Amino acid sequence: MLGMLMAADSYAEQKKVFAAPDGTEYEVHYIAFNSTFLQPEVARQYDLTRSKALGVVNVSVLKVNENGVREAVGAIVNMNAKNDIQQVQHLSMQQVIEGKAIYYIAQLQYREGEILTFDISVFPQGVSDPFRLRFSHNFYND
């Protein structure tokens, strides 16, 4: 989906690596961007609204096996976005499955130039303790 959403050189996806209690490695990939970067047909396909006041957040979870092979896994993803005056938006994550890929996407409101801090809790299938991460993104209109 990320390849369909935007040009590869427009934004850089980020990731954080976690170790489960059993030693299994997981990667949580995440990205935030302005919804106007979506092509209209992609926005329609995923029921997303293109607007200069709406951003999109995309999260995926990969399990890394002992041979280094990465496999998408289902998860419960909880996310909040907070602005600089501590106003919180709870984001409703939508699961998208495309072949072997699994993504979690949500939309959120922002103001031009606003920096939002995202707090994410990820519960991959079969893992009881959440993986937690935080990142910030500065949203600008295109």
PLY file of the C-alpha trace (Angstrom):
ply
format ascii 1.0
element vertex 142
property float x
property float y
property float z
element edge 141
property int vertex1
property int vertex2
end_header
0.00 0.00 0.00
2.77 2.47 0.81
4.04 2.22 -2.75
0.57 3.08 -4.00
0.11 5.95 -1.58
2.97 8.20 -2.56
6.21 8.49 -4.41
8.92 6.58 -2.59
11.17 9.59 -2.26
8.47 11.86 -0.78
8.54 10.44 2.73
10.65 8.08 4.75
8.98 5.23 6.56
10.34 4.62 10.05
10.59 1.45 12.09
11.36 0.25 15.57
12.55 -3.26 16.40
11.23 -5.13 19.45
12.07 -8.47 21.06
9.18 -10.53 22.41
9.66 -12.42 25.70
10.35 -15.61 23.72
13.17 -13.86 21.82
11.23 -13.46 18.58
12.00 -10.18 16.81
9.26 -7.87 15.55
9.47 -4.72 13.45
6.85 -2.00 13.76
6.88 0.24 10.68
5.09 3.59 10.77
4.59 6.70 8.69
2.45 9.86 8.84
1.67 12.15 5.89
-0.82 14.64 4.47
-3.89 12.94 2.98
-3.65 15.07 -0.19
-0.61 12.98 -1.14
-2.97 10.07 -1.77
-4.07 9.53 -5.32
-7.89 10.00 -5.51
-8.49 6.37 -6.53
-6.40 5.08 -3.60
-8.27 7.32 -1.16
-11.60 5.99 -2.48
-10.39 2.38 -2.28
-9.58 2.73 1.44
-12.45 5.11 2.28
-10.06 7.94 3.16
-10.80 11.63 2.72
-8.30 13.83 0.88
-8.10 17.20 2.65
-5.48 19.79 3.59
-6.73 19.44 7.18
-6.42 15.64 7.40
-3.37 13.45 7.80
-2.94 9.69 7.46
-1.01 7.34 9.72
0.01 3.88 8.53
1.40 1.12 10.81
2.48 -2.41 9.94
3.91 -5.20 12.08
6.40 -7.76 10.81
7.61 -10.88 12.60
11.21 -11.81 11.80
11.85 -15.55 11.85
15.15 -17.23 12.76
16.23 -17.10 9.08
15.63 -13.35 8.89
12.48 -13.71 6.79
9.88 -11.04 7.57
6.18 -11.92 7.69
3.27 -9.55 8.25
1.27 -10.39 11.37
-2.07 -9.22 12.65
-2.12 -7.03 15.72
-4.23 -4.80 17.89
-2.95 -1.26 17.33
-3.96 1.55 19.67
-2.85 5.08 18.84
-3.30 8.59 20.19
-2.06 11.85 18.70
-1.32 14.83 20.92
-0.61 18.42 19.89
1.64 20.93 21.66
-1.18 22.09 23.98
-1.87 18.48 25.01
-5.14 18.03 23.09
-5.50 14.31 22.38
-7.11 12.56 19.41
-7.76 8.83 19.80
-7.27 7.30 16.36
-9.51 4.51 15.13
-7.23 2.13 13.25
-8.63 0.34 10.19
-7.06 -2.99 9.25
-6.21 -3.42 5.56
-5.16 -6.80 4.17
-3.61 -6.93 0.69
-2.34 -10.39 -0.15
0.28 -11.17 2.49
0.53 -7.55 3.68
-1.37 -6.24 6.71
-1.63 -2.50 7.46
-3.39 -0.38 10.03
-4.42 3.08 8.86
-6.19 6.05 10.43
-6.95 9.65 9.61
-6.56 12.62 11.91
-7.11 16.35 11.89
-4.25 18.83 12.05
-3.50 22.52 11.54
-0.87 23.82 9.12
2.59 23.51 10.68
1.31 21.56 13.68
3.60 19.04 15.34
1.74 15.98 16.56
3.19 13.36 18.89
1.92 9.83 18.37
1.81 7.23 21.14
1.35 3.72 19.78
0.71 0.43 21.59
0.98 -2.69 19.44
-0.18 -6.14 20.54
0.97 -8.60 17.82
-0.91 -11.89 17.62
0.43 -14.24 20.28
2.21 -11.51 22.28
0.58 -10.48 25.58
2.70 -7.44 26.47
2.41 -4.45 24.14
5.23 -2.89 22.18
5.14 0.86 22.80
6.63 3.60 20.72
6.36 7.34 20.27
7.14 9.56 17.32
6.42 13.11 16.22
5.49 14.48 12.83
5.20 18.05 11.61
2.27 18.39 9.19
2.38 20.95 6.39
-0.10 21.51 3.61
1.19 20.62 0.17
0 1
1 2
2 3
3 4
4 5
5 6
6 7
7 8
8 9
9 10
10 11
11 12
12 13
13 14
14 15
15 16
16 17
17 18
18 19
19 20
20 21
21 22
22 23
23 24
24 25
25 26
26 27
27 28
28 29
29 30
30 31
31 32
32 33
33 34
34 35
35 36
36 37
37 38
38 39
39 40
40 41
41 42
42 43
43 44
44 45
45 46
46 47
47 48
48 49
49 50
50 51
51 52
52 53
53 54
54 55
55 56
56 57
57 58
58 59
59 60
60 61
61 62
62 63
63 64
64 65
65 66
66 67
67 68
68 69
69 70
70 71
71 72
72 73
73 74
74 75
75 76
76 77
77 78
78 79
79 80
80 81
81 82
82 83
83 84
84 85
85 86
86 87
87 88
88 89
89 90
90 91
91 92
92 93
93 94
94 95
95 96
96 97
97 98
98 99
99 100
100 101
101 102
102 103
103 104
104 105
105 106
106 107
107 108
108 109
109 110
110 111
111 112
112 113
113 114
114 115
115 116
116 117
117 118
118 119
119 120
120 121
121 122
122 123
123 124
124 125
125 126
126 127
127 128
128 129
129 130
130 131
131 132
132 133
133 134
134 135
135 136
136 137
137 138
138 139
139 140
140 141
